[in-house]
Amino acid sequence: MLDRALMHVRAAIALRDCAASAPSDVVRHLLMKVAAIHEARARKVLRASQARRR
């Protein structure tokens, strides 16, 4: 389960790196939005993992 969270975090990092060198504001904005989605999914997976341990 933690490997799934890590996958989402890595995807978010890669997307933010791509956004930093994006050729236009529209592309940058889209990449940042998708990165935020991956961050939210990583948080969701981590919360579910913590809930299972309780």
TIDRENRO-857700 format. One record per atom (N, C-alpha, C): residue number from 1; atom name; x, z, y. Coordinates in Angstrom, 3 decimals. Layout:
<recs>
+-----+------+----------+----------+----------+
|  nr | atom |       xx |       zz |       yy |
+-----+------+----------+----------+----------+
| NUM |   CA |        X |        Z |        Y |
...
+-----+------+----------+----------+----------+
</recs>
This chain:
<recs>
+-----+------+----------+----------+----------+
|  nr | atom |       xx |       zz |       yy |
+-----+------+----------+----------+----------+
|   1 |    N |    0.822 |    0.000 |   -1.191 |
|   1 |   CA |    0.000 |    0.000 |    0.000 |
|   1 |    C |    0.873 |    0.000 |    1.265 |
|   2 |    N |    1.946 |    0.764 |    1.222 |
|   2 |   CA |    2.830 |    0.791 |    2.384 |
|   2 |    C |    3.547 |   -0.539 |    2.580 |
|   3 |    N |    3.771 |   -1.260 |    1.479 |
|   3 |   CA |    4.405 |   -2.572 |    1.607 |
|   3 |    C |    3.489 |   -3.540 |    2.358 |
|   4 |    N |    2.189 |   -3.353 |    2.202 |
|   4 |   CA |    1.226 |   -4.187 |    2.935 |
|   4 |    C |    1.274 |   -3.875 |    4.437 |
|   5 |    N |    1.378 |   -2.600 |    4.775 |
|   5 |   CA |    1.491 |   -2.208 |    6.182 |
|   5 |    C |    2.779 |   -2.768 |    6.780 |
|   6 |    N |    3.853 |   -2.688 |    6.012 |
|   6 |   CA |    5.136 |   -3.203 |    6.487 |
|   6 |    C |    5.079 |   -4.709 |    6.712 |
|   7 |    N |    4.365 |   -5.417 |    5.849 |
|   7 |   CA |    4.200 |   -6.858 |    6.019 |
|   7 |    C |    3.510 |   -7.164 |    7.353 |
|   8 |    N |    2.479 |   -6.390 |    7.681 |
|   8 |   CA |    1.773 |   -6.608 |    8.942 |
|   8 |    C |    2.668 |   -6.284 |   10.151 |
|   9 |    N |    3.458 |   -5.234 |   10.030 |
|   9 |   CA |    4.368 |   -4.868 |   11.124 |
|   9 |    C |    5.409 |   -5.964 |   11.328 |
|  10 |    N |    5.948 |   -6.473 |   10.237 |
|  10 |   CA |    6.938 |   -7.556 |   10.348 |
|  10 |    C |    6.328 |   -8.805 |   10.970 |
|  11 |    N |    5.103 |   -9.113 |   10.590 |
|  11 |   CA |    4.433 |  -10.278 |   11.165 |
|  11 |    C |    4.228 |  -10.084 |   12.668 |
|  12 |    N |    3.834 |   -8.880 |   13.066 |
|  12 |   CA |    3.623 |   -8.598 |   14.485 |
|  12 |    C |    4.926 |   -8.741 |   15.272 |
|  13 |    N |    6.019 |   -8.247 |   14.701 |
|  13 |   CA |    7.320 |   -8.358 |   15.373 |
|  13 |    C |    7.710 |   -9.826 |   15.529 |
|  14 |    N |    7.549 |  -10.590 |   14.475 |
|  14 |   CA |    7.904 |  -12.013 |   14.526 |
|  14 |    C |    7.050 |  -12.749 |   15.556 |
|  15 |    N |    5.767 |  -12.439 |   15.588 |
|  15 |   CA |    4.881 |  -13.098 |   16.554 |
|  15 |    C |    5.242 |  -12.726 |   17.987 |
|  16 |    N |    5.592 |  -11.481 |   18.218 |
|  16 |   CA |    5.989 |  -11.061 |   19.574 |
|  16 |    C |    7.300 |  -11.729 |   19.988 |
|  17 |    N |    8.220 |  -11.891 |   19.038 |
|  17 |   CA |    9.466 |  -12.597 |   19.342 |
|  17 |    C |    9.180 |  -14.056 |   19.709 |
|  18 |    N |    8.282 |  -14.683 |   18.962 |
|  18 |   CA |    7.908 |  -16.068 |   19.276 |
|  18 |    C |    7.216 |  -16.147 |   20.632 |
|  19 |    N |    6.395 |  -15.167 |   20.926 |
|  19 |   CA |    5.674 |  -15.159 |   22.210 |
|  19 |    C |    6.643 |  -15.062 |   23.378 |
|  20 |    N |    7.731 |  -14.354 |   23.177 |
|  20 |   CA |    8.709 |  -14.193 |   24.254 |
|  20 |    C |    9.313 |  -15.534 |   24.673 |
|  21 |    N |    9.392 |  -16.469 |   23.748 |
|  21 |   CA |    9.973 |  -17.771 |   24.088 |
|  21 |    C |    8.931 |  -18.892 |   24.049 |
|  22 |    N |    7.678 |  -18.520 |   24.161 |
|  22 |   CA |    6.608 |  -19.524 |   24.119 |
|  22 |    C |    6.683 |  -20.439 |   25.341 |
|  23 |    N |    6.366 |  -21.705 |   25.146 |
|  23 |   CA |    6.484 |  -22.666 |   26.242 |
|  23 |    C |    5.387 |  -22.536 |   27.302 |
|  24 |    N |    4.267 |  -21.916 |   26.959 |
|  24 |   CA |    3.200 |  -21.811 |   27.950 |
|  24 |    C |    2.520 |  -20.455 |   27.856 |
|  25 |    N |    1.797 |  -20.120 |   28.911 |
|  25 |   CA |    1.075 |  -18.851 |   28.940 |
|  25 |    C |   -0.027 |  -18.802 |   27.887 |
|  26 |    N |   -0.645 |  -19.929 |   27.622 |
|  26 |   CA |   -1.724 |  -19.970 |   26.635 |
|  26 |    C |   -1.179 |  -19.661 |   25.243 |
|  27 |    N |   -0.081 |  -20.271 |   24.895 |
|  27 |   CA |    0.537 |  -20.029 |   23.590 |
|  27 |    C |    1.006 |  -18.584 |   23.504 |
|  28 |    N |    1.617 |  -18.088 |   24.571 |
|  28 |   CA |    2.097 |  -16.707 |   24.604 |
|  28 |    C |    0.939 |  -15.735 |   24.398 |
|  29 |    N |   -0.149 |  -15.980 |   25.083 |
|  29 |   CA |   -1.326 |  -15.116 |   24.981 |
|  29 |    C |   -1.897 |  -15.135 |   23.564 |
|  30 |    N |   -1.981 |  -16.299 |   22.969 |
|  30 |   CA |   -2.502 |  -16.422 |   21.610 |
|  30 |    C |   -1.611 |  -15.680 |   20.615 |
|  31 |    N |   -0.310 |  -15.849 |   20.727 |
|  31 |   CA |    0.608 |  -15.163 |   19.824 |
|  31 |    C |    0.524 |  -13.646 |   19.975 |
|  32 |    N |    0.374 |  -13.176 |   21.200 |
|  32 |   CA |    0.253 |  -11.742 |   21.431 |
|  32 |    C |   -1.051 |  -11.198 |   20.851 |
|  33 |    N |   -2.116 |  -11.970 |   20.943 |
|  33 |   CA |   -3.394 |  -11.553 |   20.362 |
|  33 |    C |   -3.296 |  -11.426 |   18.847 |
|  34 |    N |   -2.672 |  -12.412 |   18.217 |
|  34 |   CA |   -2.527 |  -12.377 |   16.760 |
|  34 |    C |   -1.602 |  -11.221 |   16.360 |
|  35 |    N |   -0.569 |  -10.963 |   17.141 |
|  35 |   CA |    0.318 |   -9.826 |   16.872 |
|  35 |    C |   -0.460 |   -8.513 |   16.953 |
|  36 |    N |   -1.335 |   -8.398 |   17.927 |
|  36 |   CA |   -2.151 |   -7.188 |   18.065 |
|  36 |    C |   -3.072 |   -7.002 |   16.862 |
|  37 |    N |   -3.579 |   -8.093 |   16.330 |
|  37 |   CA |   -4.429 |   -8.021 |   15.133 |
|  37 |    C |   -3.613 |   -7.485 |   13.955 |
|  38 |    N |   -2.399 |   -7.973 |   13.797 |
|  38 |   CA |   -1.545 |   -7.494 |   12.706 |
|  38 |    C |   -1.194 |   -6.019 |   12.884 |
|  39 |    N |   -0.966 |   -5.596 |   14.117 |
|  39 |   CA |   -0.689 |   -4.180 |   14.365 |
|  39 |    C |   -1.892 |   -3.323 |   13.991 |
|  40 |    N |   -3.078 |   -3.777 |   14.350 |
|  40 |   CA |   -4.293 |   -3.038 |   14.005 |
|  40 |    C |   -4.475 |   -2.962 |   12.492 |
|  41 |    N |   -4.185 |   -4.039 |   11.807 |
|  41 |   CA |   -4.302 |   -4.030 |   10.345 |
|  41 |    C |   -3.284 |   -3.073 |    9.724 |
|  42 |    N |   -2.093 |   -3.029 |   10.277 |
|  42 |   CA |   -1.075 |   -2.103 |    9.763 |
|  42 |    C |   -1.536 |   -0.661 |    9.959 |
|  43 |    N |   -2.093 |   -0.355 |   11.123 |
|  43 |   CA |   -2.605 |    1.001 |   11.368 |
|  43 |    C |   -3.730 |    1.346 |   10.403 |
|  44 |    N |   -4.598 |    0.375 |   10.140 |
|  44 |   CA |   -5.720 |    0.596 |    9.217 |
|  44 |    C |   -5.211 |    0.902 |    7.808 |
|  45 |    N |   -4.223 |    0.148 |    7.358 |
|  45 |   CA |   -3.660 |    0.368 |    6.030 |
|  45 |    C |   -3.007 |    1.749 |    5.959 |
|  46 |    N |   -2.284 |    2.129 |    7.009 |
|  46 |   CA |   -1.630 |    3.438 |    7.017 |
|  46 |    C |   -2.654 |    4.572 |    7.012 |
|  47 |    N |   -3.727 |    4.422 |    7.775 |
|  47 |   CA |   -4.782 |    5.443 |    7.773 |
|  47 |    C |   -5.416 |    5.563 |    6.397 |
|  48 |    N |   -5.659 |    4.446 |    5.750 |
|  48 |   CA |   -6.254 |    4.461 |    4.403 |
|  48 |    C |   -5.290 |    5.120 |    3.421 |
|  49 |    N |   -4.012 |    4.876 |    3.573 |
|  49 |   CA |   -3.012 |    5.474 |    2.705 |
|  49 |    C |   -2.980 |    6.989 |    2.891 |
|  50 |    N |   -3.062 |    7.443 |    4.136 |
|  50 |   CA |   -3.061 |    8.875 |    4.410 |
|  50 |    C |   -4.336 |    9.531 |    3.897 |
|  51 |    N |   -5.451 |    8.849 |    3.995 |
|  51 |   CA |   -6.715 |    9.402 |    3.525 |
|  51 |    C |   -6.702 |    9.577 |    2.009 |
|  52 |    N |   -6.045 |    8.691 |    1.297 |
|  52 |   CA |   -5.956 |    8.810 |   -0.156 |
|  52 |    C |   -5.131 |   10.020 |   -0.583 |
|  53 |    N |   -4.160 |   10.369 |    0.231 |
|  53 |   CA |   -3.294 |   11.498 |   -0.128 |
|  53 |    C |   -3.980 |   12.841 |    0.081 |
|  54 |    N |   -5.052 |   12.866 |    0.839 |
|  54 |   CA |   -5.729 |   14.144 |    1.123 |
|  54 |    C |   -6.707 |   14.504 |    0.077 |
+-----+------+----------+----------+----------+
</recs>
